[in-house]
Amino acid sequence: MRRSEFRKKIKEASDTELETMLKQEREGLYKLRQQIALKQLDNPHAITNARKNIARILTAMSERKAGIGKGS
């Protein structure tokens, strides 16, 4: 998924959807780390992308909690 599509998806998601997305991204990052430990990962940049996606989700969650952003 492209970065702009991911950001749009985050903005449109509800709080519970963000929590499930965060859980999925963290599980994906865990699996990527296992693959790199076993020398099975073809694209090491995927770990960077997963970490950035987790940060994007956490940022959106904290902005909503603080009342900052487009919706306020």
matplotlib code that plots the C-alpha trace (Angstrom):
import matplotlib.pyplot as plt

x = [0.0, 1.3, 2.1, -0.7, -3.3, -2.2, -2.5, -6.0, -7.0, -5.8, -7.8, -11.0, -10.6, -12.4, -10.6, -11.3, -10.1, -6.9, -6.3, -6.7, -4.5, -1.8, -2.0, -1.7, 1.2, 3.0, 2.4, 3.7, 6.9, 7.4, 7.2, 9.6, 12.1, 11.8, 12.4, 15.5, 16.9, 16.4, 17.9, 14.6, 13.7, 14.1, 13.3, 14.9, 13.3, 9.9, 11.0, 11.5, 8.1, 6.4, 8.0, 6.9, 3.4, 3.2, 4.4, 1.8, -1.0, 0.3, 0.5, -3.0, -4.3, -2.5, -3.8, -7.3, -6.9, -5.6, -8.3, -5.8, -6.4, -8.9, -11.9, -11.8]
y = [0.0, 3.4, 5.9, 8.4, 5.6, 4.4, 8.0, 8.4, 5.0, 6.1, 9.4, 7.6, 4.8, 4.8, 4.4, 0.7, 0.2, 2.1, -0.3, -3.3, -1.8, -1.1, -4.7, -6.0, -3.8, -4.8, -8.5, -8.0, -6.3, -9.2, -11.6, -9.5, -9.6, -13.3, -13.6, -11.4, -13.5, -16.6, -15.0, -15.4, -11.7, -10.5, -6.9, -5.4, -2.1, -3.6, -3.4, 0.4, 0.7, -1.3, 0.8, 4.0, 2.8, 2.0, 5.5, 7.0, 5.1, 6.0, 9.7, 9.7, 8.1, 10.6, 13.5, 12.3, 11.8, 15.4, 16.8, 18.0, 17.6, 17.9, 16.7, 19.4]
z = [0.0, -0.9, 1.8, 0.7, 0.6, 4.1, 5.5, 4.0, 5.4, 8.9, 8.7, 7.7, 10.3, 13.7, 17.0, 17.2, 13.6, 14.4, 17.3, 15.1, 12.4, 15.1, 16.3, 12.7, 11.9, 15.1, 14.3, 10.8, 12.2, 14.5, 11.6, 9.5, 12.4, 12.6, 8.9, 9.0, 11.8, 9.8, 6.6, 4.8, 4.3, 0.7, 1.3, 4.4, 3.7, 4.6, 8.3, 7.9, 6.3, 9.0, 11.7, 10.0, 9.6, 13.3, 14.1, 11.8, 13.5, 17.0, 15.9, 14.6, 17.8, 20.0, 17.9, 18.3, 22.0, 22.3, 20.0, 17.5, 13.8, 11.1, 13.1, 15.8]

ax = plt.figure().add_subplot(projection="3d")
ax.plot(x, y, z, "-o")
ax.set_aspect("equal")
plt.show()
